Amino acid sequence: MATVELRFSALPEHVRTARLVAAAVARRAGVDEAVLDEVRLAVGEACTRAVGLHQHGGISAPVKVLLIEEEKQFSIEVGDEAPHAVPGARAGDGSGDADVETEEDEMGLAVISGLVDDVEVSAGEHGGSIRMRWPTVPPATLLA
């Protein structure tokens, strides 16, 4: 099992680099060429979400992306260090900003879920992560 770890400052301009690295590693891991655009889009959405959470929360820690090549699958985990509210609870100060953020967050997660069949989202007071998985093509099949 090979793992590539990418950390970048929570700035929007670094999301493109994360997308390109993810697509290159996914291709090398054996992810079907027809799915690489979905990998790029899903990673871009997850990284954009993490950057937004860091910027809004004033968090200086980097966004972390793990690219994990396993025997029959390829996984990407995008992690943030932003504290997340308990699911179902809407924290707000009455200004409506929290509601807009929650809607944007839910929209981003909906986009990712539409692009990736196997997604796990976890969140807690110390941060969260989105783990996405794709099947890989066995090396013998690539040579045939």
Secondary structure, 3 states (H helix, E strand, C coil): CEEEEEEECCCHHHHHHHHHHHHHHHHHHCECHHHHHHHHHHHHHHHHHHHHHHHHHCCCCCEEEEEEECCCEEEEEEEECCCCCCCCCCCCCCCCHHHHHHHHHHHHHHHHHHHCCEEEEEEECCEEEEEEEEEECCHHHHHC
